[in-house]
Amino acid sequence: MHVSSFTSLPAFTRWRIVIMLMVFAGLAHFNRVGISVAGDEVFIPEVGISEKRMGWVYVTFLIVYTIGMLPGGWLIDRMGAAKSLTLLGLSMGTFVALAGALGWITNTPTSLWLGLLVIRGIAGLCNSPLHPGAAHVVSDLMPPRWRATANGMVTAGALIGIAFCYPVFGWLMDKVTWPWAFVHCGGILVAYGLVWRMFAQPSLPGPEPIPADQRSSVDANEGWLLLRQRNLWLLGLSYAAFGYFQYLFFYWMGHYFKDVLHVPNIEARQASFCIMLAQGAGMAIGGFSTDGICKLLGATWGRRSIVLCGMCLAAAFGLKGVSVTDQGSI
């Protein structure tokens, strides 16, 4: 097993990198979810793209993103997490900006929809190293007693980015039009990729080299061992179940407020902001609580108890939420 030397870094440096990962996750998710804000306020009501077609734009990103997880993980293992995250910032930001540039080329429903399918699909592939790469850095960077807290902070950063996406991206569209909003936000992600390259990547060593004569046999053996891990499959199914639930909020919450509950745009943005901010707080609290409970119950049952409790509460409150039928009950 590879023993990391990251923990030899000063504590301040390690936590600084965790905070930079939070910002990275926030900007990446801001740019990921901005398409749904534009969909709710421009593409569906003004351009005339149907809800079903807009749903395909969202799901194309997610399908390619999911398929890209395996090659993304392979890239991280070969290139290193730090370099992979730099590549993510540069490539994802570029394709977000291209989504805006598409609006200068065409504004007809069919051509815009087809262009968004292609651009968002490639953006999904570019985005795939984000969470595996961030988790890889945290795993090597932090001692075991602080890993859940650090991972919770990074995931909280993602939710904070989504929370600010609704009011900020909406405000940008109001001020500079939707194409420029995409261009500005994509450019900021590209710039942050360069900031990460200059201030974080030099502190993080690359992947552990494997001798050439052992590389193929090591890869094959480790790959088969992973596929035979029952807990890995169960964890993947848990992610799928929770991800399906959570992404309903990411992509359709604004539409639900405006077109089902008939909430005005500004109030809908504020409601979406508050819900995502609450999720972000829950991520940070959940990570910190996991480390605390693991000290009492051990790593296995400490982690399981947080997951079981969280998913049950999410289902209960989700059912309560969909029973709301009018704006006054929000």
N, C-alpha and C positions, 0 to 999 in steps of 0.2 A: 504494500500500500504506500502510495506517495505521501510523504510527510512534508507539509508545507513549511517554508521558512518565513511566511508572511507575518506570523505572530511575533517575529523578532522586530518588526517595525514598532515605533513608539505608538502608544495608545491614541495620542492625538491624531497621528497620521492615519491610523486605521479607521477611526470614527469620521475623519474628514472625507475619506474615500466612500464610506457608507452614505454620508450626506450627499456627496456628488452622485452616487448611484440613485438616491432618492430623486434628485433633480432630473437625472437622465430618464428615469421611469416616468416622472411627471410630464416631461416634455414629449416623450414618445407616445404616451397615452393621450395627451392633449391633441396631438396630431392624428392619432388613430381615430378618435371619436369626433373630431371636428366635422367629418363627412356627414354624421347624423344630424348635427345642428344645421348644416347647409341643406340637408335633405328635408328636414322638417319645415324650414322657413323659406327655402328657395326652390330646390329641385322638384319637390312634389307640388306645392301650391302655385308656383309661378312659372317654372319651365314646363311642367306638365308630365314629368316622369311619374308613372304610376307607383303606388305603394309597393306592389309586388315586385316591380323592376328595381325599385330602390332597395328593397330587401335583398335582391340578388347582388347588388353592389356590396352591401355589408357582408353577406355570407361568402362571397368570392374572396374577400380579404381573409376571412377566418378559415376557409378551406385551405387556401394556399399557405397561410400562416401555420396551420396544423400540420400539413404535409411537410412544410419546411423545418419543423422541429427536429427531425432526425438528422438531415444534413446540416442544420444549424448547430446541433450538438456536436456532430463530427468536426465541423469547422472550429468550434471552440476548443475541442481537445487537440486539434492540430495547430491552430494559430495562436491560441491563448484567449482567455475571456476578454482581456483588456483591449487587444487589437480588434476582436470581433465586435465589441461595443462601439469602438471608433468607426468601424465600417458601417455599422447600423445607423449611427447618427448621420453620416454623410449620404448614405444611399436612401434611407427612409425620408430624410428631409428633402432630398432632390425630387423624389416621386410625389411628395405632398405638394411641393411647388409646381410640379408639372400638372397636377390636378387643377390648380388655379390657372395655369397657362392654357389649359384646354378651353377654358371659358372665353379666351380671346380668339380662339380658332373657330369654335362653333357654339351655338346656343340652342340648337334644335333638339328636341327630346331624345330621338333615337341615336343620333351621332354622339351626343353628350353622354348618354347612358353607356354606349359601347366603349367610348374612350375611358370612362370611369371604371368600367369592368376591368379593362386591361391594366390601367395605372394602379388601381387599388389591389389587383391581384399581385402585381410585382411588389408593391409596397408591403403586402402581407409576407412575402418571402424575405424581404429586407428586414422585417420586424422580428423574425423568428428567433434570433439569438438573444433578445432582450432579457427575458426572465431566466433562461438557463445560464446565460452569461453572468447576470447579476448574482444569481444563487451560487454560481461557481466561485465568484470573487469572495462573497460573504463566507462561504464554507471554508475557504483557505485563509481568509483574512482574520476571522474572529475565532476565539476559543469556543469550545462547545457550549459553555454556560451562557454565552451571549449571542449565539447564532440565530435563534428564533426572534430575539428582540431586533437584531439587525435586519433580518429578512422581513419582519413586520414593518419596520421603518421604510424599507425600499418599496414594499407593496402599498404602504400608506401614501408614499410619494406618487405612485401611479394613480391612486384614487383622488388625491388632491389635484393632480393634473386634469383628470376628467371633470372634477367639480368646477374648476375654473374655466374649463372649455365652454360650458354653456353660456355664462354671462360674457366672457372675454371674447370668444370667437363670434358670438352673436353681435357684440358691440363693434368688433372689427368689420363685420359684414355691413353693418349699418353705416359705418364711417367711410370705408374705402372700397366697398363692393366685395362680393364673395371671391372673385379670382385673386384680388390682391390680398385678401385675408389668408388664403391658402399659401400664396407666395411668401408673405411675411413670416407665417408660422413655420413653414418648411425651412426657410432661410435661418431662422433662429435655431432649429434643431441641427442643421449643418454646422452652424457656428459653435454650438455646444459640443458637437462631436470633436471639433478641433480643440476646444478647451479641455475636454477629457484627454485627448491625445497629449497635450502639453503638460497637464498638471496631475493626472492620475496614472496614465499608462507607464511613465518611467518608474514609478514606485512598485509596479507589479511585475514580477518575473513572468516569462513565457511558460509554455507547457514543458513538462518534464520530458527530455529527449529519450526515445527508445532506440536501442541499437538496431541498425538496418536488418541484421540477420534474425532478429526476434520479432520484427514489427508485424509481419503477416500472421504469425501464429498467436501472438498476444491479442491482436485485434479480433481474430476469429474466436478464440476461446472466451474472451471477455464478453463479446457480443452474444454468444450462446448462453453464457451464464446469466446475463441480464434478462434474456427472454424467458428463462426458466424460473425467475423469481416471482412467486405468487403475490407477494406484498407489492411489488412494482405494478402488476396488473391491477390490483385492487386500488392502489393509489391513483392510477390513471383513470379508472372508472369513477372514482370520487371527484377528481378534477373535472371530468366530463359532466357529471351531474350538477356540480356547483357552478361550473362555467356556463352551462345552458341557462341556469337560473339567473346568474349575474349579468350575462350579456344582454338579456332582455332589458335590464335597466340601462345598460350602456347605450344601446342603439335605438330603443323604442320608447324610452321614458318621456322625452320631450314631445314626441308625437302623441303619446297617450294623454298628457296634460292638455295639449292644445286642441286635439281633434276629437278626443273622447269626453274629456271633462270640460272642454271649451274654456280653458284658462288663457288669458291674454299672453302674448309672447314674453313680455318682461317678467310677469309673475311666474310663468312656466320655467324660464331660465333660473329664477331665484329658487324655486322649489327643487329643480334638478340639482342645483348647486348644493343646497342643504343636504339632500339625500346622499350625494356622493361624498360630501365632506364627512358625514356621519360614518359612511363606510370606511373612509380613510382613517378616522379616529379608531374605528373598530379593529382595523388591521394592526395599527401600532399597539393598541391595548392587548389584542390577541397574541401578538408576538411576545410582548413583555410578560403576559400572564402565563404563556406556555413555558417560558424559562423558569418562572416561579413554581408552577405546578409540577414541572419535571423534577425539581429538587425534592418535592414531597412524595410524589408517586412513582418516580423513575421516568426515564425517557419514553418508554413504550406507552404506558397508560397515561402519562401526563399529556402526550401529544394526542392520543386517541380521545381523551375526555374533552379536550378543547374542540376537536373536529366534530365529535358527535353532538356536543352541546350547541355549537355554532350552526351546524346545518339544520338541526331540529328547530332552533329559534328562527332561522331564516325562513324556513317553510311556514311556520306558524304566523309570523308577521307578514309574509308575502300573501298568504291567504286572507289575512285581515285587510291588507292594503287594497287588493282587487275588489273588495266589497264596497269600497268608496265609489259613489255614483255621482257626486256633484262637487263643485268647487268649494262650497262652504264646509265640506267635511274633511278637506285636506289637512 
